[in-house]
Amino acid sequence: MTKSSGTILDDAKRRAATAEAQDGPSTKPPGAILNAVEPRPRGGSAEEGSSNLRSPLARVLGRGSAKEGVHHWWVQRLTSVALVPLTIWFVVSMLSLPSFDHATVMAWMGQLWTAVFLILLVLTTAWHSQLGVRVVVEDYVHGSGMKSLVLALVTFFHVVVATAGVLAILKVALGGAA
């Protein structure tokens, strides 16, 4: 349900009155439009930085970027996009094998490009999984100590799994497995 324009205007007036009571009288003329954007002085204040890209509504509500979510979101999307062709390659490659006996699979994994793509698949899958599990832990595990412990364990687990996968592929690719 959306607020009517009267309710939004009332909310803005209430916030302006609260700010005036806390900060002193406003320099705006009595009939000034509340949602008009006023020019900012160049350079900004020391706490604000040299530029302020927050919207007037964000400044009123006091909400801003945590500066972490966008990067995490993009990396998760990039890993998912990378997993699409890698997974298709893996499924098609497996289905094109004449049989799934040990010798055939070992010969297939011993090829250079197969090993490279398998390593990429393992690393990308582990990274994507770690990003997803991290979001779940951050959202649903409460208490900073427990959250930190679980995040450390999740990261450690994914590093161990990725390392074991890469070492296994390299062992087979380099002819170390019998």
Secondary structure as UniProt FT lines:
FT   HELIX           5..23
FT   TURN            30..31
FT   TURN            34..35
FT   TURN            42..43
FT   TURN            46..48
FT   HELIX           56..61
FT   HELIX           69..96
FT   HELIX           102..109
FT   HELIX           112..140
FT   HELIX           144..173
FT   TURN            174..175
//
